[in-house]
Amino acid sequence: MAFVSAKDIATKWGISQRRVATLCSENRIEGATFVANAWIIPENALKPLDARKKDNPKNNLDAKPFLKWAGGKGQLLKEISAYYPFEKDKTITKYAEPFVGGGAVLFDVLNKFSPDEVYISDINKDLIDTYIAIRDNVDEFIERLKSVEKAYLELDDADRKDMYIKARGRFNELKHMDRADLNPEKSMLMIFLNRTCFNGLYRVNKKGDFNVPIGAYKNPQICNEDNLRAISKKLKDVKIVCGDYKESAGFIDDKTFVYFDPPYRPLTPTANFTSYTEELFDDKNQLELARFVQELDNKGAKIVVSNSDPKNTNKDDDFFDKAYSKQNIKRVSATRMINRNSDARGKISELLISNFNN
């Protein structure tokens, strides 16, 4: 067997000599031997797959939420994913998420499985327009966002604040104009504002205007090009709808797994702020959703619903236990802010409600 130096292999593989030495020390090059303070390597050795590279197939396929989103389900994915039925029940070939929000569960499902049909919706038009813009014209979207990111990062704090306020005003102007041809600009601004505003909140007033102040970030990542391209690929064949969750009824059947993540029922009076739209989702709406879930259950769909657990603050509050009395209710641990007082923040329980056992 002929051996060559690490330098020769580095030239052959197009990587640094130092990287070759690291691969040798990690025993990732078969037959590599350390002799006289240097590595010698079989001439015909195969180059190991470099998991760090952006063109790694896994990195290309994985997608993650493009927005920070209040109530996002990132921390509960392990518990929610235990309910995914696609491997256990081969008759389930469709997926629906009628309160898609930031999409943590959506992208987890699409990273792991390939349902034949996927339906997502939300009543927040700005959010849905952004999903569509990324899906349908990601190149233009990235170009716009990169330009704004570059301009913002080059400014000092005072000029950043001025740029933010102008962007917020333009975003609200575009919201009220509601023109399809202006949606790419509006959607780009939505991500810019989300990445630079206070705590990544999306909050609107009664007029529907986004009113969150600027945040204090030194070097925010505004344009994650790799992730936006991954998202665009994942959304290619997804049906994206702006509308009430009840519009999903025509899509959902006995072949569908459905995940509902509605606005949570407030645990305290001060927790009830308008976060997503100018419309409230009160107890009447919660009970209507529970009835809708029962209708889908009668169709044969497999369903999971998440919500707050009233028993965190009132052990006698059986609101959801009664509303979903025919379903399975599981309490899982989560970290949430349930009060402005820091003493009231920390581990609480949330509800996962299902019509089947995981």
VEXFIKE-329652 format. One record per residue (C-alpha): residue in three letters; x negated, y, z negated; residue number from 1. Coordinates in pm, 1 decimal. Layout:
Ala; X; Y; Z; NUM
...
! end
This chain:
Met; 0.0; 0.0; 0.0; 1
Ala; -137.0; 341.4; 99.9; 2
Phe; -129.6; 621.8; -156.2; 3
Val; -141.4; 999.1; -105.1; 4
Ser; -175.8; 1297.4; -337.1; 5
Ala; 104.0; 1498.1; -496.2; 6
Lys; 1.0; 1788.2; -272.9; 7
Asp; 51.2; 1577.3; 40.6; 8
Ile; 392.9; 1459.6; -78.9; 9
Ala; 492.1; 1815.9; -166.0; 10
Thr; 411.8; 1925.2; 189.3; 11
Lys; 597.1; 1626.8; 337.1; 12
Trp; 910.7; 1682.5; 128.9; 13
Gly; 907.9; 2062.6; 144.5; 14
Ile; 892.7; 2118.3; -231.7; 15
Ser; 628.7; 2248.1; -472.8; 16
Gln; 342.9; 2032.3; -602.1; 17
Arg; 458.4; 2116.2; -954.3; 18
Arg; 804.5; 1976.8; -876.2; 19
Val; 647.7; 1655.8; -745.7; 20
Ala; 451.4; 1620.6; -1070.2; 21
Thr; 772.1; 1669.5; -1269.1; 22
Leu; 950.7; 1398.4; -1069.6; 23
Cys; 658.1; 1164.2; -1131.1; 24
Ser; 657.1; 1230.4; -1505.4; 25
Glu; 1032.9; 1160.3; -1514.2; 26
Asn; 970.6; 821.1; -1342.6; 27
Arg; 1188.3; 925.0; -1050.0; 28
Ile; 934.7; 835.0; -779.4; 29
Glu; 891.6; 460.5; -749.5; 30
Gly; 527.7; 349.8; -756.5; 31
Ala; 379.4; 685.3; -863.8; 32
Thr; 68.7; 640.9; -1080.5; 33
Phe; -133.3; 884.7; -1291.5; 34
Val; -504.5; 833.2; -1216.7; 35
Ala; -798.6; 1056.2; -1317.0; 36
Asn; -574.7; 1343.9; -1424.7; 37
Ala; -374.3; 1341.8; -1101.4; 38
Trp; -69.2; 1171.0; -957.7; 39
Ile; -101.0; 938.9; -660.3; 40
Ile; 213.8; 836.7; -477.4; 41
Pro; 300.6; 565.1; -223.9; 42
Glu; 288.6; 716.9; 123.1; 43
Asn; 633.3; 579.2; 208.8; 44
Ala; 800.0; 683.2; -122.5; 45
Leu; 1156.3; 813.5; -92.7; 46
Lys; 1239.7; 1164.6; -206.5; 47
Pro; 1475.8; 1156.4; -509.2; 48
Leu; 1805.9; 1341.1; -484.9; 49
Asp; 1765.0; 1679.5; -653.8; 50
Ala; 2076.4; 1736.5; -863.3; 51
Arg; 1981.2; 2100.5; -907.1; 52
Lys; 2036.8; 2190.3; -542.5; 53
Lys; 2344.9; 2382.8; -441.3; 54
Asp; 2399.9; 2151.2; -145.4; 55
Asn; 2442.2; 1854.8; -377.1; 56
Pro; 2776.4; 1698.7; -268.6; 57
Lys; 2907.5; 1701.5; -626.0; 58
Asn; 2844.6; 2071.5; -663.3; 59
Asn; 3015.2; 2137.6; -329.9; 60
Leu; 3324.2; 1946.5; -435.2; 61
Asp; 3377.2; 2078.8; -787.6; 62
Ala; 3587.1; 2390.9; -830.5; 63
Lys; 3670.6; 2589.9; -1142.0; 64
Pro; 3908.4; 2878.0; -1221.0; 65
Phe; 3815.6; 3203.7; -1048.1; 66
Leu; 3981.8; 3417.7; -1316.2; 67
Lys; 3959.3; 3450.1; -1690.3; 68
Trp; 4316.7; 3384.1; -1797.3; 69
Ala; 4487.0; 3424.3; -2135.5; 70
Gly; 4606.9; 3084.3; -2251.9; 71
Gly; 4384.6; 2898.3; -2005.1; 72
Lys; 4369.7; 2524.2; -2061.2; 73
Gly; 3993.8; 2468.6; -2032.1; 74
Gln; 3958.6; 2359.8; -2393.2; 75
Leu; 4249.2; 2113.8; -2371.4; 76
Leu; 4150.5; 1941.3; -2047.3; 77
Lys; 4034.8; 1628.3; -2226.5; 78
Glu; 4372.9; 1584.6; -2394.9; 79
Ile; 4575.5; 1678.5; -2085.9; 80
Ser; 4369.0; 1466.6; -1848.4; 81
Ala; 4452.8; 1158.3; -2056.5; 82
Tyr; 4802.2; 1187.5; -1906.7; 83
Tyr; 4691.5; 1190.3; -1541.8; 84
Pro; 4880.3; 892.1; -1392.7; 85
Phe; 4716.8; 864.6; -1049.5; 86
Glu; 4494.9; 564.4; -1129.2; 87
Lys; 4741.2; 382.2; -1355.7; 88
Asp; 5047.2; 428.2; -1134.3; 89
Lys; 4979.4; 408.2; -760.0; 90
Thr; 5336.1; 521.4; -682.9; 91
Ile; 5242.4; 872.0; -802.6; 92
Thr; 5099.6; 1044.2; -495.1; 93
Lys; 5204.5; 1409.4; -544.7; 94
Tyr; 5113.4; 1684.6; -790.6; 95
Ala; 5305.5; 1998.0; -891.0; 96
Glu; 5211.2; 2284.2; -1122.6; 97
Pro; 5485.9; 2549.6; -1130.5; 98
Phe; 5309.9; 2782.3; -1381.5; 99
Val; 4964.3; 2759.3; -1225.9; 100
Gly; 4804.5; 3058.7; -1399.3; 101
Gly; 4425.6; 3035.9; -1392.4; 102
Gly; 4441.2; 2680.4; -1255.7; 103
Ala; 4218.3; 2493.5; -1502.4; 104
Val; 4435.1; 2179.0; -1482.9; 105
Leu; 4493.6; 2220.1; -1108.6; 106
Phe; 4122.4; 2224.1; -1027.4; 107
Asp; 4052.7; 1940.0; -1270.0; 108
Val; 4311.3; 1727.4; -1087.0; 109
Leu; 4177.4; 1825.4; -742.2; 110
Asn; 3817.1; 1757.1; -847.7; 111
Lys; 3906.8; 1406.5; -964.2; 112
Phe; 4184.7; 1296.1; -729.1; 113
Ser; 4326.1; 1352.8; -380.3; 114
Pro; 4706.7; 1364.1; -403.7; 115
Asp; 4889.8; 1340.4; -73.4; 116
Glu; 5081.6; 1661.6; -145.8; 117
Val; 5019.4; 1944.1; -393.6; 118
Tyr; 5254.0; 2228.6; -490.8; 119
Ile; 5160.7; 2525.6; -710.5; 120
Ser; 5357.9; 2835.9; -796.5; 121
Asp; 5371.2; 3132.4; -1030.1; 122
Ile; 5597.5; 3432.8; -1071.0; 123
Asn; 5291.6; 3660.5; -1078.1; 124
Lys; 5268.9; 3779.8; -716.8; 125
Asp; 4923.2; 3932.9; -755.7; 126
Leu; 4789.9; 3600.1; -878.4; 127
Ile; 4953.4; 3400.3; -597.8; 128
Asp; 4834.9; 3646.8; -334.3; 129
Thr; 4479.7; 3593.1; -462.3; 130
Tyr; 4509.0; 3214.1; -434.7; 131
Ile; 4629.2; 3257.9; -76.5; 132
Ala; 4355.2; 3507.4; 13.6; 133
Ile; 4084.6; 3269.2; -108.6; 134
Arg; 4241.3; 2973.5; 69.9; 135
Asp; 4303.8; 3140.3; 404.7; 136
Asn; 4010.9; 3379.3; 454.8; 137
Val; 3732.9; 3307.8; 208.3; 138
Asp; 3455.1; 3458.7; 424.7; 139
Glu; 3615.7; 3802.0; 436.2; 140
Phe; 3707.9; 3773.1; 68.4; 141
Ile; 3348.9; 3699.9; -35.6; 142
Glu; 3213.1; 3980.6; 181.8; 143
Arg; 3447.0; 4232.4; 18.3; 144
Leu; 3373.1; 4109.4; -333.6; 145
Lys; 2995.8; 4104.0; -284.0; 146
Ser; 3002.7; 4463.9; -165.2; 147
Val; 3195.8; 4577.9; -471.6; 148
Glu; 2974.6; 4374.1; -704.9; 149
Lys; 2656.8; 4529.9; -562.1; 150
Ala; 2794.4; 4881.0; -592.9; 151
Tyr; 2912.5; 4826.7; -951.0; 152
Leu; 2593.8; 4669.0; -1084.6; 153
Glu; 2379.9; 4954.7; -955.1; 154
Leu; 2571.0; 5215.5; -1161.9; 155
Asp; 2513.5; 5341.3; -1516.1; 156
Asp; 2785.4; 5301.0; -1781.1; 157
Ala; 2957.8; 5633.3; -1711.2; 158
Asp; 2975.3; 5574.0; -1337.0; 159
Arg; 3089.2; 5214.4; -1391.0; 160
Lys; 3380.6; 5339.8; -1598.3; 161
Asp; 3470.7; 5588.1; -1326.0; 162
Met; 3456.0; 5315.4; -1058.9; 163
Tyr; 3666.6; 5084.0; -1276.8; 164
Ile; 3938.0; 5344.4; -1333.2; 165
Lys; 3954.0; 5422.7; -960.7; 166
Ala; 3971.0; 5049.5; -877.2; 167
Arg; 4249.3; 4999.8; -1131.7; 168
Gly; 4444.0; 5291.1; -981.5; 169
Arg; 4399.4; 5153.6; -629.4; 170
Phe; 4505.2; 4806.9; -743.9; 171
Asn; 4828.5; 4943.7; -894.9; 172
Glu; 4890.9; 5146.8; -579.6; 173
Leu; 4857.1; 4834.1; -365.9; 174
Lys; 5084.7; 4637.7; -602.7; 175
His; 5368.0; 4884.8; -547.8; 176
Met; 5311.4; 4912.3; -172.2; 177
Asp; 5354.2; 4532.3; -146.7; 178
Arg; 5218.5; 4502.2; 208.0; 179
Ala; 5087.3; 4168.8; 332.9; 180
Asp; 4811.9; 4333.2; 538.0; 181
Leu; 4670.9; 4492.8; 219.3; 182
Asn; 4673.3; 4172.9; 11.2; 183
Pro; 4304.0; 4088.4; 80.6; 184
Glu; 4195.7; 4421.2; -71.1; 185
Lys; 4438.5; 4387.8; -363.0; 186
Ser; 4322.5; 4031.3; -435.1; 187
Met; 3956.1; 4131.3; -425.6; 188
Leu; 4031.8; 4410.4; -673.6; 189
Met; 4215.2; 4166.0; -898.3; 190
Ile; 3901.9; 3955.9; -940.0; 191
Phe; 3682.7; 4265.7; -980.0; 192
Leu; 3908.5; 4400.5; -1255.4; 193
Asn; 3938.0; 4061.2; -1422.1; 194
Arg; 3559.3; 4025.1; -1437.3; 195
Thr; 3497.9; 4376.8; -1569.3; 196
Cys; 3801.4; 4452.4; -1790.1; 197
Phe; 3829.6; 4405.1; -2165.9; 198
Asn; 3835.7; 4033.2; -2256.8; 199
Gly; 3936.5; 3934.6; -1903.4; 200
Leu; 4301.1; 4011.2; -1979.2; 201
Tyr; 4575.1; 4042.6; -1720.5; 202
Arg; 4838.0; 4264.6; -1877.1; 203
Val; 5095.7; 4493.9; -1720.6; 204
Asn; 5328.7; 4756.1; -1864.5; 205
Lys; 5703.7; 4783.1; -1807.3; 206
Lys; 5640.5; 4954.6; -1473.6; 207
Gly; 5430.6; 4659.7; -1361.0; 208
Asp; 5103.5; 4853.8; -1373.1; 209
Phe; 4784.0; 4679.4; -1478.8; 210
Asn; 4665.9; 4877.3; -1782.9; 211
Val; 4369.5; 4694.7; -1940.1; 212
Pro; 4065.5; 4915.4; -2021.6; 213
Ile; 3711.5; 4843.7; -1904.6; 214
Gly; 3503.7; 4585.7; -2090.4; 215
Ala; 3143.8; 4613.4; -2209.7; 216
Tyr; 2951.7; 4371.7; -1986.5; 217
Lys; 2591.4; 4445.6; -1890.2; 218
Asn; 2565.3; 4210.3; -1594.2; 219
Pro; 2902.5; 4051.2; -1511.7; 220
Gln; 2921.9; 3789.6; -1237.7; 221
Ile; 3189.6; 3932.3; -1013.6; 222
Cys; 3139.0; 3719.5; -701.7; 223
Asn; 3069.3; 3348.1; -751.4; 224
Glu; 3035.4; 3259.5; -384.0; 225
Asp; 2979.3; 2885.5; -431.3; 226
Asn; 3287.6; 2849.1; -646.5; 227
Leu; 3506.8; 3056.5; -416.5; 228
Arg; 3409.7; 2836.0; -121.4; 229
Ala; 3477.0; 2521.3; -326.2; 230
Ile; 3818.1; 2659.2; -425.4; 231
Ser; 3901.7; 2746.7; -64.4; 232
Lys; 3833.6; 2385.5; 39.3; 233
Lys; 4039.9; 2244.8; -246.5; 234
Leu; 4336.9; 2467.5; -163.8; 235
Lys; 4331.1; 2394.3; 209.9; 236
Asp; 4644.5; 2178.2; 216.1; 237
Val; 4807.0; 2304.5; -104.3; 238
Lys; 5154.3; 2458.3; -84.1; 239
Ile; 5130.1; 2792.1; -269.0; 240
Val; 5455.0; 2963.5; -367.9; 241
Cys; 5535.0; 3289.9; -544.6; 242
Gly; 5853.5; 3225.7; -733.7; 243
Asp; 6037.2; 3088.6; -1033.3; 244
Tyr; 5945.9; 2741.1; -1153.9; 245
Lys; 6291.4; 2612.9; -1058.4; 246
Glu; 6200.6; 2647.3; -690.1; 247
Ser; 5977.0; 2342.2; -734.0; 248
Ala; 6284.1; 2116.6; -764.0; 249
Gly; 6289.4; 2050.3; -390.6; 250
Phe; 5929.4; 1924.7; -396.5; 251
Ile; 5938.9; 1713.0; -711.7; 252
Asp; 6057.9; 1353.3; -688.1; 253
Asp; 5978.4; 1013.1; -835.4; 254
Lys; 5634.7; 1019.9; -669.2; 255
Thr; 5530.7; 1340.8; -848.2; 256
Phe; 5322.6; 1420.7; -1154.8; 257
Val; 5422.8; 1763.6; -1288.4; 258
Tyr; 5240.2; 1983.3; -1536.8; 259
Phe; 5422.0; 2280.9; -1690.0; 260
Asp; 5225.7; 2549.3; -1873.9; 261
Pro; 5484.2; 2823.8; -1935.5; 262
Pro; 5420.5; 3142.3; -2134.3; 263
Tyr; 5388.1; 3016.4; -2490.1; 264
Arg; 5654.0; 3085.9; -2749.6; 265
Pro; 5498.3; 3347.0; -2983.5; 266
Leu; 5385.1; 3220.8; -3323.4; 267
Thr; 5404.3; 3567.5; -3476.9; 268
Pro; 5594.8; 3887.9; -3387.0; 269
Thr; 5269.6; 4068.1; -3294.6; 270
Ala; 5169.6; 3788.2; -3057.5; 271
Asn; 5456.4; 3864.8; -2820.7; 272
Phe; 5284.7; 4099.7; -2575.1; 273
Thr; 5358.6; 4111.0; -2201.2; 274
Ser; 5051.7; 3941.5; -2063.7; 275
Tyr; 5132.7; 3813.3; -1717.1; 276
Thr; 5431.1; 3999.3; -1571.0; 277
Glu; 5676.6; 4265.4; -1678.0; 278
Glu; 5929.9; 3988.4; -1746.0; 279
Leu; 5962.7; 3818.7; -2086.2; 280
Phe; 5993.0; 3443.4; -2137.5; 281
Asp; 6211.0; 3423.6; -2445.6; 282
Asp; 6377.9; 3137.1; -2632.4; 283
Lys; 6661.7; 3126.6; -2378.5; 284
Asn; 6405.9; 3073.9; -2101.7; 285
Gln; 6228.2; 2807.0; -2306.0; 286
Leu; 6553.1; 2612.7; -2346.5; 287
Glu; 6631.0; 2647.4; -1973.9; 288
Leu; 6289.3; 2499.0; -1899.0; 289
Ala; 6357.9; 2209.1; -2136.1; 290
Arg; 6681.9; 2134.9; -1949.2; 291
Phe; 6500.1; 2155.4; -1616.2; 292
Val; 6240.0; 1908.4; -1744.1; 293
Gln; 6520.6; 1667.7; -1833.3; 294
Glu; 6662.7; 1700.8; -1480.7; 295
Leu; 6323.1; 1611.2; -1334.5; 296
Asp; 6295.3; 1324.0; -1580.4; 297
Asn; 6623.5; 1192.4; -1442.0; 298
Lys; 6466.6; 1206.9; -1093.3; 299
Gly; 6185.1; 979.1; -1206.5; 300
Ala; 5901.3; 1232.9; -1205.4; 301
Lys; 5620.5; 1203.7; -1458.8; 302
Ile; 5599.0; 1523.7; -1662.3; 303
Val; 5373.4; 1695.6; -1913.8; 304
Val; 5457.1; 2028.4; -2078.8; 305
Ser; 5231.5; 2234.0; -2304.4; 306
Asn; 5343.2; 2497.1; -2553.8; 307
Ser; 5270.9; 2648.8; -2892.5; 308
Asp; 5356.5; 2463.5; -3212.0; 309
Pro; 5590.0; 2675.7; -3429.5; 310
Lys; 5493.0; 2466.2; -3730.6; 311
Asn; 5157.9; 2645.8; -3743.3; 312
Thr; 5336.3; 2936.1; -3907.8; 313
Asn; 5666.7; 2783.2; -4019.7; 314
Lys; 5675.0; 2415.7; -4108.5; 315
Asp; 6055.2; 2418.0; -4089.1; 316
Asp; 6067.6; 2551.8; -3731.5; 317
Asp; 6193.4; 2258.4; -3519.6; 318
Phe; 6262.3; 2461.2; -3204.2; 319
Phe; 6066.9; 2240.6; -2963.3; 320
Asp; 6134.3; 1917.0; -3152.8; 321
Lys; 6503.6; 1977.3; -3086.7; 322
Ala; 6466.5; 2116.1; -2733.8; 323
Tyr; 6262.1; 1812.4; -2625.0; 324
Ser; 6422.5; 1554.3; -2851.4; 325
Lys; 6435.3; 1298.1; -2567.1; 326
Gln; 6064.6; 1339.0; -2484.6; 327
Asn; 5739.9; 1240.6; -2654.6; 328
Ile; 5578.3; 1522.9; -2854.3; 329
Lys; 5209.7; 1512.0; -2942.8; 330
Arg; 5029.6; 1773.5; -3151.6; 331
Val; 4670.8; 1844.0; -3047.7; 332
Ser; 4406.1; 2072.5; -3192.3; 333
Ala; 4307.9; 2398.0; -3021.1; 334
Thr; 4131.4; 2721.0; -3105.3; 335
Arg; 4351.7; 3024.2; -3059.1; 336
Met; 4393.6; 3374.5; -3194.8; 337
Ile; 4734.1; 3372.7; -3363.8; 338
Asn; 4692.5; 3703.0; -3543.5; 339
Arg; 4503.8; 4030.5; -3506.9; 340
Asn; 4358.8; 3955.9; -3848.3; 341
Ser; 4039.7; 3752.7; -3800.3; 342
Asp; 4134.2; 3539.6; -4102.2; 343
Ala; 4423.5; 3400.9; -3898.1; 344
Arg; 4207.9; 3281.8; -3610.0; 345
Gly; 4075.7; 2931.9; -3567.8; 346
Lys; 4200.5; 2577.0; -3526.9; 347
Ile; 4573.1; 2536.6; -3478.0; 348
Ser; 4789.6; 2270.5; -3320.3; 349
Glu; 4954.7; 2293.5; -2979.9; 350
Leu; 5218.1; 2072.8; -2823.2; 351
Leu; 5183.6; 1829.9; -2535.8; 352
Ile; 5529.7; 1706.8; -2441.1; 353
Ser; 5571.1; 1416.7; -2199.2; 354
Asn; 5831.2; 1177.6; -2067.8; 355
Phe; 5587.2; 884.5; -2061.8; 356
Asn; 5312.9; 738.0; -2276.9; 357
Asn; 4954.2; 816.4; -2177.6; 358
! end
